[in-house]
Amino acid sequence: MSRVVVFLFTLCAGIFYSTGQNQHEHPRLLVKDTGKKYILDKIEQHEWAKSIFNEHYDKVSPYVERHQSDPEWILGRYLMNRVEGKRYTHAYDDGTGHYIVRYSGDAPVPTVRVSTHKRNPVTESGAPYVMPSLEELVPNDTSMYIWALNTETNKKDFIDPQQFVSIINGEINDLALSAAVIYWLKEDESYARFAADILDQWAQGVFYQEPIIGACRTGLLDIQTLGDNRYQSLILAYDFLYPFLKKEGYELSRYQHVFEKFASTLTFRGFWNNNWYAAVSATLVYAVLSLDDKEKQDYYLQFVLERDTIDGSCGRLSLATTVKEWLTPDGHWKEPGGYHNFPVSNLIKAAFTLEKNGYPVFQQYPELFDATYAMLKYSFPNLYVSAFGDTGRAFQSPETLEIGLVIATEYNRPEVPGMMAAMNTITGHGMYDRSKSGLMGLLTYLPDFPEGVSQPYVWARSGELDFARFYFQRNGTDEKQGLMYGVQGASYNHNHCNGMAMELYGCGEVMGIDAGTGPNYEHPLHQGYFSQWAAHNTVVAAGRSSSIPFSGAAGKKNIGQVELAAMEPLPGKNGVSPYHSFTDTRYLDISTHTNQLRTMGIIRTSDSTGYYIDIFRSDNQISNDYVYHNIGDSFVFSGQSGNPLQMESAKYPLVEEDYPGFRFFTDVEKMENVRENVRGLFSAKDRQGQDIFMHVFLPASDKVYYRAKSPAVRTGGRQYFNRPLPLFTVRSEEEAWTEPFICIFEPSVSKENNTIVSVERIAELCDSENTVIRVWHKDGSAQIIFQGNCAKRIIKGDHFSFSGSFGVISTDVNGNLESLYLGEGHHIAYSDVKVKSIDAPASVFIRLDDKNEYSVSGNQPVKIDLSGTIINYLLTD
């Protein structure tokens, strides 16, 4: 890799970043020596802190005790190059940063083994291996292979450890850090000796090693710079061990040389155009601030704070550029939700240490406070976020919130109430236990949360992530009874090829799921299925939908992007109706030149019941496949009467290379020539093991129905982790624009307590511009639902009419009008009650009670006709 040429500014003292830092003060990264009593008091007075200390003490103490009589036990299990003549100083990758191909050089002491591959080892079919424990490792092993448990055969295989190298060494590094902290707090030199011996063996080897030679993604001790984070614990351990190291005569200059190697590697290597550089920020800052040479420290700090080191795709961005380019206005990292916590938590930890050492970065970049709790805004009611893109199903990181609160309370920032509301929400859901926050919590978190800050977290009804073209609607925040969906599709780093994909929530779970990632990004299953159309709740055009050019690897895949046509409520706005909301999105499938339109809505029928409507148009003339995945143990199609429909084994229709990935479906069955309304039922369990169900209603059509199983996924909750899940598809072997796919989804906690009995398409009012359906409920109430491509087009029935993007007429058990909802439209009427917008398209909701009294809310001026009485309203939300 050719390095970017940089010049150190020659600055007078005090002009460059003034820190007031004593270069010989230790510890200085996470806590100062003057804070020792503060930490000890925290342990003494707070059960959560005492629990953390005891956990680390109990874990490391047996190793420390053994070390006093057998120091080679732990040192021999560190993965090193130990054979004379093979104490390698150089490792070479394959040219792309994927794996090591050869070694060279010979140091006078053992050197640290580098990870041989960027992924953990998996079997050919993608099943993981179980890493051996420290006790199971061969001491002073000179082989490049280890024994690991094959989860498919339940037998041990002799394998290339790949990323296990860094993980195993990282486990020992963490023990060293635990011992170093205990030494600092309790002044027991047996813990210092244990940690120092590990640190010194490591540093002696790294002193002679050079960063891996090859692609700029390679690190110092790992095939990826990201893997160098596994050695962060030893940099922190040095900070706490310094007095002991100096007293015992350890060669301190050796450590300084090693820290500068880390600083240089992480400054100029890795990638700046994704999360890589941010994800190593904490390790970089710890290494830089551990340098005693102030001139060298300032040299590297300029790249942390304000100067970018871009060289092609290599290098890193400064904090100044990061805040501008990689954080949304509300602090979300511009990648899938599961990627937010990784870079942001490292940025926040780095910023915290900079603050501790005199660099007021939080004051300079208050956006960092927003980043500490941005994820919660986009969460489903169970606090997990959508799994779109190359990610799993993450939730708001309490670590970033805790660290942010330390700084925010110190500066008395206005963000404190919002941050505490987020913290209260997480802890109230049982998703966070401070006693599990580790050494970072023990050393840095506040002993108690700020007093008098107990306001509830304010959930928005709707929202968007613009870079991902992610649009969501939420109705209710109760974990069990809340409803929420998200529609998403765009080209960005770590996106998937999914067109307009959606997820659905119900009964406390994300039920209609996105598949997330496969075994790893290079695995054929990920590239051929998980990152492709068939793994998502979307529509595939002509059996060919794909990125241009076709790609399934990590990184940005060009699929174009979803465009928002209409939405109510708009992001951050109040809804005009407590019972209704919708989104209208459009998309051009650039691989097949197919135009698509998706209208989704929520209709709430009570505090505990409601359903989703999904209308999807796709104008491909060859074929269109509507695909839907749900958590569950089974899925059954039935007729209107409820009797299961007969299905036959089949092969899913594939087109040439099968870019969408249909070939990975198993247990495929189909039925065709079904001329009646069709029902479906997904039977599932929630995380507590209780039965939950997703009812599906499909109005009669001449389309072909399939059901199948997906490959094992990891986004279906712990109860369905790494299990195949049921799915269905509806296939049209002609365009599906004139007669779109129409699905109603209703979650329920039992087979019987759902409310919908049937859904019918009012065919005479449906065409290429409008869809009208009627939903009947068991109690005799009903909704007439309207979808319009153009808000100006008028639909007229016997006693109703409509023009708009979305509309709902609700009638009670006696057929009397209960409410009207107009979503971004010009007109809606039922019998002698009419609503008409005056100027621009309006959203309005009118509710009538049994006394014929009404209430109205809306967002634009409208004219209301109530049985001949004309009322003009100027309505604002």
N, C-alpha and C positions, 0 to 999 in steps of 0.2 A: 504494500500500500504506500502510495506517495503521500507524505504528510503535507498539510497546509502550512505555509510559511507564516510564522507569526513573530512579532517583535515585542519584547518587553519594554513597556514605557518606562523611561527614567523619570521618576517623580520625586519631588521633595517630600520629606517626612510629613505626614499629616494630610497630604493632598489625596493620596490613594486611600483605599478603604481603611479608615481609622478604627481599630478594634479595641484598643486598650488591653489587649490580650497579653498575658505573660507567657512568652514562648517556652518557659520551663515549668509552667504550672500544669500539674496533672492531679486528678483527671480534669479534662476541660471540654470534652465533646458533649456528653449528655448531662453531666452534673459537675459541679465544682467541689473541691475538697471541703469547702466551707459548708456544703449542703449535706455532709454526712449525718449530722445530728438530725436534720430534717427528715432524712430517709429512715433513720433508726426510730424516730418518733412515729413516723407513718406506720412502720412495721408493728410497733408496740401498741398503737392506738386504733388501728384499723384492721379488721379481720381479713379483708380482701388482700391487703398488702402482706400481712403475716402469712397468708396462705401461699402467695407467690414465693416468698422467701423460703418457706419450708419445703415447697415443691422442688425448688432448685437445690436446696441444701440436701434434701433426702436423695435426690437423683445423683448428684455428683460425689457425695461423701464416700460411698463404697469404692469408687474409682480412686479417690484421693488416698484413702486408707491403704488400698492395694499398692498405690504408687510409692509409698514410703519404703516398702520392702522389695517391690518389683516394678521399677520404673519402665522396664522394657515392655510391660504388658500393654499399656495404652500406646506407647510410642511405636511399637511394632505393628500395631493395627492401622496406623496411618498409612495410606497408600502412597508409597514412595518408589522411586527407581533406585534400588539398593545394590545391584550387582556392579562391581567394578568394571569399567568399560562400557556400561550401559546406564550410567548416571546422567541421563540425557539433559542437555541444556537447551535444545531446540526441538520443537515438534512442528510438523508440516501438515497442513490440511489438504483436502482434495482439490483445492482451487475455488471452492464455493462456500467453505465454512460449514460443511455438513459433517465431516468426519476426518480423523487423523489417518494419514497414509504412511508416514515414516518419521524417524527420529534421527538426531545426530548430536554430537558433542559428548563430553564426559567430564563431569565436575569432580572435585576432590572429595565431595561428600554426597550422600544420597540427595536426590532432587525430588520434588513433588510431582507425582503422576498427574497428568492432565486428563480431563474427560475425553474419551475417544470418539464420542458422537454427541450430537446436539439433543438427542432424545433418550428417554429411558428405554431399556430393552423391552421388546414385545415379541410374542410368537408370530409366526407367519400369518396367522389369522387375526392378529391384533390383540390377543389376550396379554395382560401384563405379567411380568415376573415380580416375585416378592423379594425385596432386597434383604440380604442376610443381616442379622443383628451384629453388633460389635463382637459379642461373644462367639459368634459362629465364624468369624473371619479367621483365616490362617495367619498367624503372626509372622511378621517379616517376610511376607509372601513376595516371591520374585516373579510370579506368573502374571501375565497381563489379563488372565481370566479369573472369574470367581464362580463359586457354586451359588445358584439362586433357584428358588422354588418356581416351577412352571405351574401357573394356576389352571391350565387345561388338563395336565396329566397328574397334577399333585405330586410330582417327582422333581428332584433337583437336577438342573442342567448345568453344564460347565460352559459359561457364556462370556462374551465380551461385555463388561459392565456398563460401557457407554456412560450415560450421565450418572450412574450410581457412584462413579469415582468421586465426583464433586459432592454428592449427597452424603456419602460415607465420611469423607474428610470434614464436610460441614457439620456432621453430627458431633465429631470430636472437637471441632472448633467451638461449638456451642457449649460443650462441657468445660472447655477452657475459659470461656467468658463467664460462665456461672461461678467457677472457682475464683476467678479474678475479682468479681464483684463481692463475693463472700469474704475474700481476703481484705478488700478495702473496708468493708463494713465491720468485720470482726477481728482483723489484724492477726489472723491465724496463718502463719507462713507455710504450713503444709499445703494449704490451698494455693498459695502463691507459687510454690515449687511445682506443683502439678501443672498449673496453667503455663508457667514460664518454660518448663521443659517442652511442652507441646509447641509453644510459640517459637522457641529457639530452634528446635529441629526443623520446623517449617521455614523459618527465616533463613537459616543456613543454606537450605536448598534453593529457595527462591532467589537468594542473592546472586546465584550463578545462572539463573534461567532468564530467557528472553520471551517476550510475547510470542504466541503461536504464529508461525509464518504462513501467510496465505491471504485469504479474503479479509477485508477490514472488519468483518463481524467477529473475528476471533479475538479472544481475550488473552490475559496473561497466563492463567492456569486452567482455563476452560475453553472449549471449542467455540463458545459464544461469550461475549463480554458479560451477558446477563449472568452467566454461571460464576463469574468472579464475586458476585454477591455472597457466595457461600463462605468466603474468607473475610467477610465484614466483621464477624465476631472476633477474629484475632486482632484486627486493628483496634477495636474497642477494648479488648483484653489488655493490650499494651498500655492503653491510657490508664487503666486501674493498677496495672502491675509496675508502672514506672519506678516508684520508690524502691521496690524490691529488686528490680532489674539493675538499678544503679548501685544499690548497696552490695549486691552480690557480684558485681563486676561483669555483667553480661555486656557484650559488644553492641552498644546502642547505635553506633553508626550503621551497623548492618541493617537494623530495622528502618532507619531513615532512608536507606537506599531502596529497600523493598517498598516502602510507602510511596516513594516517588515513582517507582515502576507502575504501581497501581494508578497513581494520579495521571501519569502520562498515557497509559493504555486507555483509561476510561475517558480521557479528554479527547483523544484523537481517533479512537476506534469506535466500533458500533455504528448504529444508524441514527441519523437525526430526523428522518422522515417517517418515523413511527415511535412507539413508546420506549424503544430500547434505551436511548440516552437518559430519559427521565427515570427509568426503572433502576438505573445504577447511580442515581444522584446521591443517595445517602452514602454509599460506599466511597464514591469519589470525594465528597465533602469530608468524610471522616479521615480519609488518607491525606488530603490536602492540609487539613487543620492539625494533623499529627506531625507535620514537617516543622522542625525547629528553625530552619533557615527561613527568615521572614521574606527574603527576596524571592525564594522559590515558592513560598506559600502565596504571595501576592501574584506571582506569575500565573499560577493555576487558577486562583480565585477569579481573575478577570474573565476567564472562560466560563466559570460557574455563573457569574453575575451578569455580565453584559456583552461579552464577545462570543460570536458563534465560530465554530471550527469546521465549516462545511467544506468537504472535498469530494465532489460527486455526491454519492448517497451516504458517504461516511462522515463521521464526526458527531458533534453534539450542538444543541442550541442552548444559548444562555437562558437564565431565568427570565430576563426581560423579553426575549423572543418567545419563550414558551408560553407565558401568560397571554401574549398577543395572538399567537398562532394556534395553540393547541387546546386552549380552554374556551368553552362556550361562554357567553355572557353570564350564565348562572353557574359556571364552574365545572361543567361536565367535560371530561377528557374526550377528544374527538375520535373515539373508537368505540366498539361495542361495550355495553355496560360492564361485562365481565372483565374488561381491560382497564376500566377506570381506576379501580383500587390499587392495582399494581404500580403504575407510574405515579399516581397522585400520592399514595402513601409514602413512597420514597421521596418525592418532592417535598412533602410536608415534613418528613423527618429531617431532610437536609436543611430545609428552611429553619426548623427549630434549632438545629445545632448552630447554624449561622447566627441566629438571634442570640443564642447563649454566648456567642463569641463576639458580639458587638456589631453585627451587620443587620440593620433593621429591615429585613426583606418583607416581613408581613406588613409593616407600615407603608413600605413603598409599593407593595402589590397586594392590596386588600382583597383582590380576587381569590387569593389563596384561602381566605376564610370561607368563601362560598364553596370552593372545591371540596372542603372537608365534609360537607353534607349534601352535595348535589344529587347523589344517587337516590336519596329517599324520594325526591320529587317524581321520579319515573318508576316507582315501585308499584307492583300489584298489592292488593290489600294484605297479603301475607308477608310483605316487605321484600320479596324477591323481585328482581328486575327481569325484563325480557331477555331471552337467550339468543337474540338475533346475532348473526356473524360468528366469527371464530372464537366462541367463548362458551362458558357454562352458565349456570343460573346463579349469579352473585347477589349479594345484598349490601346495603350501606355499611362501610367499614367503620366500626367504633373506634379503631385506632386513630384514624385521621381526625375524627371528631374530638377525641380526648386531647391529642396534641394541639389541635387548633384552639381548644378551650383554654389551655394553659396560657397561650399568647393573648387570646382575645380578652380574657379576664385581666391579665396584666395591664393591657392598654385600655380596659373598660370600653371595649368595642361595641358598637350597636348590634353586631351580629350575635352576641351572646344569647339573647332570648331565643332566636331562631335555632341556634346550635343546640341549646338545651332542650328545646321542644323536640328536635330530632332525636337527641339522646334519650329523652323520656319515652319516645315512641319505640325505639329499639329495645330498651330495657323492659318496657311494659309488655312487649310481645315475647319476652323470654329469650331474645336472640343475643343477649350480651351479658356476660358475667365478668365483672372487673377482676375477680380472682384468677381468671384465665388470660390476663393481659400480659403476662411474662415480664421479663426484666425491663422492657421499655415502660410498662405500666408502673412497676415498682419504682423506677428511677425518675420518671418524668411526669407522671400524671398527677393531677391535683388530688390531695387527700380526700376532699369532699367536693361534690359539685356545688357551683355557686348557689347561694341561698336566695329564696324569693323569686326564682325564675322557673315557673311551673306552667306557663301557658301551653295549651295544646298545639300540636303541629297542625298547620293549615294545609289540607290536601286540595290541590286544584282539581276541578272537574275534568279538565282536559289539558293537553300539552303537546309539545313537539320537540324533537331533536333535529334541527334543520340539516346538519351535515349528513345524517343517516336517513333523512326523510321518514322519520318515525313519528306517527301521530297516534295519540291514545285518547280514549274516552273512559271515564271512571264514573260509576254510580254507586255511592255508598263506600265507606271505608272499613266497615266491619269485616273482619277476616273471613267469617263463614258466609255472610250474606251479601258482601260487596260484589259488584260486577265490574269488569274492566276488560277492554280489548286494546290491542295495538296493531297498527298496519305499518309496514316498513319496507323500504327498498331503495338502495342507492349504491353508488360506487365510492368507496372510501377504504381506508386501510383496514384489513381483516373483515371486509364484507363477505357475504355469501351471494351466490347466484340464485336469487329467489323471486325476482319480479316483485309483485305486490303480495307479500307474505303477512300472515296475521297470527296472533296468539289470543286465546280466550281463557278467562278466569271464571271459576265457580266453585262453591262449596269448600273454600279454603285452599284451593290448589289451582295452579296453572294447568288447565285441563287440555285445551287445544294447544299443543306444544310445538315449538321449533326444536329441531334435533340437536342444535349446538355442534360440537366438534366430534370428530372420530378419534381413533386410537392416538394418532398424532398427525400433524399437518402434512407429512410426507407419505403417510400410509395410503395405499390405493383405495381403501374404503372411505377415507376422508375426502380424497380428491375426486373420487368417482361418484360419491353419494352425499355425504354430509354437507358438503359445500355447494351442492347442486339443487336444482329445482324440485326434484322428487322428494327431498327430505323436508320440504316446507309446506305450509298451508297456503297454496297458491294455485295458479293455473298455468299449465304447460302448453305451449303452442306448437302444433305440428310434430310433436315428439322431439323437438330440436332445440328448445329454449336453452340458451347458454350465454356465457360471457363472450365478448369479442376482443381478442382471440379467446378460444376456450382455455380456461384455467381453473384448477381446483386447489392450488396451493395457497398458503397464507399470503397476505398482502392484498393489494387493491386489485379487484377484478371488475372489468368494465362491463356493466350491465345497464348503464343509463341511470335514471332515477325517477322515483314516483313524484308526481305533481299533485298538489292539493287543489281541488276545484271548489269545494265548499265544506264547511265544518261548523257545527253548533253544539256546544259553545266553542268559540275560538280559543286557542291556547291562552290560559290565564284569565279568561273572562267567566262571568257568572252565567249559568245556564238559564234559559227562559222557562224551562220546565224541569221539575224535579224527577220526572218520569221518563224523559226522552233525551236522546242526543244522537248525533250521527257524524260520519265523515264520508266525503265523496272524493276519491282519489283516482288519478288517471296515470297510465303508463304505456310507453311504447317499448315493446320487446324488440330491441335492436337486432337480435340475431335472426328473427323471422319476420320483422317488419309488421308485427301484430299490434293493433291498438287494443287497449284494455281499459276497463272502467270497473271500479269496485266501490259499491256503496255499502257501508256497514253501519248498524245502529244498535242502540240499547233501548229496550222498552221495559220499563219496570211496571209490574202489575200489583205489587204490594211491597212492604218492607222486606219481605223474605223471599219473594219470587220475582222473576223477570226472565227475559230471553234476549238473544241476539238475532239480528237479521243480517244476512250476507247475500248481496246480489252482485254477481260478477259477470261482466260482458267481455267477450274476447272475439275479435273478428277474423281470426285465421280461418281460411277456407278449407284447409285440409283436415285438421282435428284440433280439439281442445280438451285438456284433461284437468278437471277440478280435483285437487288433492287435499285431504284433511287427515291429520294425525291427532290422536287423543290418548291420554294416559288410560290404562285399563288392562283388564285381563281378557276381555272378550268384546266382540262387536257383532251384533245381529241385525240384519235387515228384516223388516216385516211389512206386511201390507197394511192398509187402512184399518182392517179388523184387528190387527195385532198378531196375526199368525205369521210365523217365520216364512220367508220366501225361499224357494228352492234355488240353490246356487250350484254351479258346476265348476270343477277344477279347470284352470286355464293358464295360459302363458300371457303375461302382460305384453301388449303390442309394443314392440321396440322399433326404432328407426336408426339404422346404420350404427353409428358409434354410441348411440344411446347417451347423449350428453346429459340429459336430466337425471339418469341413474335409476330408471324403473327396473332394471335387471336385478337390483338388490332386494326387491320385494320377494317375500316367500309366502307359501301357503295361499297362493293367488286363486281366487274364485270369482266368477262373474255371473250376472244374469242380465238378460235383455228382453226386449218386447214386453216391458212392464208398462201397462197403460193406466195404472192407478197411482194415487198418492202413496209415497213410500216413507216408512219410518225407519229409524235406526236407533240402536241403544248401545252405548259404551258402558260397561259395568266395571267399576274401578274401586280402589281403596284410597282413603286419604292417609296422611302421615301417621295418624293415630290408629289406623287399621279399620276405620269405619267405612261402611259402604257409601259410595257416591256414584252418580250416574250423569251421563250427558245424553239427552234425548235429541235426536235429529229428525227434522221434518223436511221432506223434499216433495214439492208439488209434482203432479204427474207430468211426464215428458217421454219422449221417445229415445232418450239417451241410454247408454249402457252403464251398468253399475258393477263396480269391482270392490272386493274387500281383500285385505292381505295383512301381512306382518312386516314391520320395518326391521332393519338391523337394530341391535341393542344400542340404546341411547343413554345419555347421562344427564338429561335435563328434565326427567319426569319425577323428581323428588326421590327421597331416599328409598321409598317403597318400590320404586321402579328403576332404581339405578342399575345401569348396564343390562337392561332387559329389552328384548324386542317388544314393540307395542303395536296395537291394532290400528288400522287405518282404512279409509274407504276412498274411492275415487268415483267420479262421474265423468263419463267420456262422451263427447259429442264428435261424431265423425263428419262434421260440417261446421260452419261458423256458429259461434255461440253468442252472437251480438243481438240478433233479433229475438231469440229465445235464450236468455242468459241462464246461468246457473243460479238457482235460488235455494238457499238453505236457512232454516231456522234452527237455532241451537238453544236448548233449555237445560241448564244444570239443575239437579235435584238431589236430595239426600236419600231418596228411596225411589223405587220404580213407580210407585203409585202417586206420590205427592207432587208430581209436576202438574202444571195447570192446563197445558195445551192438549186438545184432543184431535185437532186436524188443522191443516194449512192447505188452502186452495188458491190457485192462480185464476184470476178473473180474466180469462183469455181474450175476450172481446175488447178489453181496454189495454192490452199489452201489445207493444210493437217494439221497433228498434230504438224508440226514444223514451218509452215509459213502461213501467212495470207496476201492476196493481195486484195485491194479494189480500186475502182475508184469513185471519187467524182466529179460530174458534177455541173457547176455553170450556172446561168441564161444567162450569156454572152457568153457561149460556152467554156470558159476556164475549165481546169480540173486538178486534181491531181491523180496520182497513188501512193498509200500508201502501204508500205511494213512493215510487222512485222515479225521478225525471232526469234525463241527461241535460235538458235545457230548461231553466227555470221559467221560461215564458210559455212553454207548450201547455195547453189546457186539456185536461182529461175530464170527461163528463160521464157520470153514471146516472142511474135512475133518480137518485135523490142526493147525490153528492158530486162535487167537482173539486179540481185541484190543478194548480200550476206551481211548480217549484222543484227543488232538489230532493226534498224528503218531506213526507207528511204522514200523520197518523190520526185517524178518526177512531175514537173509542166509544163503544156503546155498552150499556149495562145489561143485566140479565133479561130485562124486558125490551131490549132494543132501543132504549132511549139514549139520546146523546149524553155522554159523560164528559168528553173533552175533545178539543181540537188542538193539534200541534202542527204548525207550519215551520219547516226548517229551510231557511234561505229561499223564500219563494214569494210569489205574488198573490196567491189566492188559495183558500181552502173553504169548503162549505159542506154542511150536512143539513138537509131539510131547510129550515128557515133561519139557520144560524150561519152567517158568512163573515169571513175575514178577508180584507184586501189591503195590500200594501199601498201606500200613497205615492212613494217615489221609488227608492231602491228596494231590492229584495229584502224581505224582513223575516225574522224569526219571531214567532209569537205563540203563546199557549193560553188557551181559554178553558177554564174548568167550570162546569155547572154542577150544582148540588141538587138534592131532591126537592128543594124549595124554589128551584129555578133561579137561584141567585148565582152569580158568576164572579170569578176572579180572573184577572188578565195580567200577563207579564210579557214583555217583548223587548226588542232592541232597536226598532225603527218605528216611525209614525205609521199607523194603520187605521183603516176604517172598519168598524164592526157593525154588522146588521143583526140585531137580535129581534127576530120576528117583526121586522118592519121598523124598529127603532134604530136610527142611525146614530152612532157615537164615534167621534173622532178622538183618537188617543195619540199623544206624543209620548212614546214609551222609550225608556232607556234602561239598559241592564245595570 
